[in-house]
């Protein structure tokens, strides 16, 4: 079982927003450059994140996106669900038609695993990820590797 690119990129982009929260609205272009995610793909993801009220958007100069609530109140599972992802280890998408239109022998096992993974992700907030030293180290490296004209205020770079 794998989380698809859509879910991974959505979590990555939201974590980028959380890390740069003190800089105000963040453009998708900045996130795209730092995280090496296609701008058009981010636009699709952020449309869903906005509809699910995980981010707020502002247009015009100084516009971009911000988290709609504190990072400690945004669970990773919520982000994944907002972009229409499911964490499902079953072959049948929990329908119980895994083997000749009937439940397979291990159906309950894979459903239980899926529940465990979802609960694990539901108990991890963006804020708890921001606080991790490894995340801070990567964010510093990414900020320092951006071109000078990338829109990041140099005084904000650690």
Phi and psi in degrees as a GROMACS rama.xvg file:
@    title "Ramachandran Plot"
@    xaxis  label "Phi"
@    yaxis  label "Psi"
@TYPE xy
-133.863  145.068  UNK-2
-78.5673  134.189  UNK-3
-75.3556  171.05  UNK-4
-57.4086  -38.4304  UNK-5
-56.9574  -48.5673  UNK-6
-68.2335  -42.8245  UNK-7
-64.3649  -44.1306  UNK-8
-67.1871  -37.0802  UNK-9
-63.1484  -44.366  UNK-10
-64.8956  -42.9953  UNK-11
-60.7837  -46.3296  UNK-12
-65.3828  -40.1162  UNK-13
-67.7701  -36.4167  UNK-14
-65.7895  -38.7606  UNK-15
-59.4597  -44.4566  UNK-16
-60.062  -43.1634  UNK-17
-64.015  -41.24  UNK-18
-64.1705  -37.9687  UNK-19
-100.378  19.958  UNK-20
-55.0607  -39.3163  UNK-21
-71.8424  -5.36434  UNK-22
-94.8046  5.62766  UNK-23
84.6836  -153.4  UNK-24
-65.8906  138.104  UNK-25
-113.493  132.972  UNK-26
-79.8525  152.18  UNK-27
-64.9396  -29.1304  UNK-28
-61.2477  -43.0743  UNK-29
-63.1072  -44.6178  UNK-30
-62.6816  -43.0744  UNK-31
-57.3924  -45.0804  UNK-32
-68.322  -45.8247  UNK-33
-66.445  -40.841  UNK-34
-100.059  -2.96086  UNK-35
55.7214  48.6497  UNK-36
-116.886  135.869  UNK-37
-53.9406  135.436  UNK-38
-61.4688  -42.2377  UNK-39
-65.741  -34.1894  UNK-40
-67.6396  -42.2792  UNK-41
-61.4495  -39.5178  UNK-42
-59.3045  -42.4476  UNK-43
-63.7653  -45.1308  UNK-44
-63.9453  -44.144  UNK-45
-71.2024  -24.3857  UNK-46
-61.2301  -44.5658  UNK-47
-70.5593  -39.667  UNK-48
-64.7684  -37.1176  UNK-49
-68.5733  -44.2625  UNK-50
-59.9498  -32.329  UNK-51
-91.5538  11.5998  UNK-52
59.5362  33.7741  UNK-53
-92.1086  -22.3374  UNK-54
-134.04  156.223  UNK-55
-113.995  148.628  UNK-56
-120.374  152.116  UNK-57
-133.373  136.402  UNK-58
-97.624  165.657  UNK-59
85.585  -172.442  UNK-60
-58.3627  134.174  UNK-61
78.5576  7.59341  UNK-62
-80.7892  174.901  UNK-63
149.058  -148.128  UNK-64
-125.059  151.171  UNK-65
-138.664  155.322  UNK-66
-62.7223  143.218  UNK-67
-81.0989  -13.5429  UNK-68
-152.629  169.013  UNK-69
-56.1635  146.223  UNK-70
-57.0654  -32.0655  UNK-71
-68.6325  -13.3669  UNK-72
-103.567  6.72492  UNK-73
-113.604  112.02  UNK-74
-85.7959  145.318  UNK-75
-57.6612  -39.9962  UNK-76
-61.2307  -34.8955  UNK-77
-65.6229  -38.1657  UNK-78
-66.6965  -45.8835  UNK-79
-60.8495  -44.3325  UNK-80
-65.304  -35.2696  UNK-81
-63.182  -29.2632  UNK-82
-99.3365  24.8902  UNK-83
64.5687  31.9499  UNK-84
-99.0168  151.609  UNK-85
-127.293  151.157  UNK-86
-102.016  99.3663  UNK-87
-136.923  118.759  UNK-88
-92.6875  -0.542397  UNK-89
-85.9092  156.416  UNK-90
-79.3985  -25.1462  UNK-91
-99.1467  6.72575  UNK-92
57.5304  38.6729  UNK-93
68.1624  12.1006  UNK-94
-78.8237  -19.6199  UNK-95
80.6096  18.4317  UNK-96
-113.369  39.3462  UNK-97
-75.2732  -24.2031  UNK-98
-136.077  104.198  UNK-99
53.625  47.6128  UNK-100
65.149  17.5324  UNK-101
-128.259  167.201  UNK-102
-65.7867  141.239  UNK-103
-86.7236  170.069  UNK-104
-60.3337  -34.6571  UNK-105
-104.035  14.0703  UNK-106
-53.0222  -50.1576  UNK-107
-62.869  -37.389  UNK-108
-59.2296  -48.6345  UNK-109
-70.4761  -32.1118  UNK-110
-65.3867  -43.2885  UNK-111
-63.1483  -40.9749  UNK-112
-61.8744  -44.6744  UNK-113
-58.253  -43.6637  UNK-114
-62.387  -41.3036  UNK-115
-62.8518  -44.1632  UNK-116
-63.6197  -45.435  UNK-117
-60.0848  -45.9379  UNK-118
-62.7954  -38.2362  UNK-119
-59.3939  -49.449  UNK-120
-69.7421  -28.4972  UNK-121
-70.5867  -20.5985  UNK-122
-99.1863  10.37  UNK-123
-115.58  121.824  UNK-124
-99.6219  159.988  UNK-125
-58.0394  -38.4634  UNK-126
-60.2182  -40.174  UNK-127
-68.1869  -31.4866  UNK-128
-72.1973  -40.7976  UNK-129
-58.5004  -34.7846  UNK-130
-74.417  -11.95  UNK-131
-73.218  133.288  UNK-132
-59.0972  -41.8074  UNK-133
-60.6473  -39.3782  UNK-134
-65.4959  -43.1494  UNK-135
-61.4948  -41.5434  UNK-136
-62.5704  -44.6063  UNK-137
-64.9086  -42.8454  UNK-138
-61.0743  -42.1554  UNK-139
-61.6268  -44.8512  UNK-140
-60.9189  -44.7837  UNK-141
-64.2395  -43.5414  UNK-142
-62.7503  -39.1179  UNK-143
-74.671  -17.6636  UNK-144
-95.008  -3.33186  UNK-145
-70.6716  144.272  UNK-146
-62.3373  152.799  UNK-147
-59.0222  -29.5095  UNK-148
-93.6304  18.7002  UNK-149
-78.2639  -1.32458  UNK-150
94.9759  2.4932  UNK-151
-93.4932  127.065  UNK-152
-67.9269  119.126  UNK-153
-57.8782  -28.8436  UNK-154
-69.5252  -15.1377  UNK-155
-90.3308  -8.48866  UNK-156
-83.8667  128.656  UNK-157
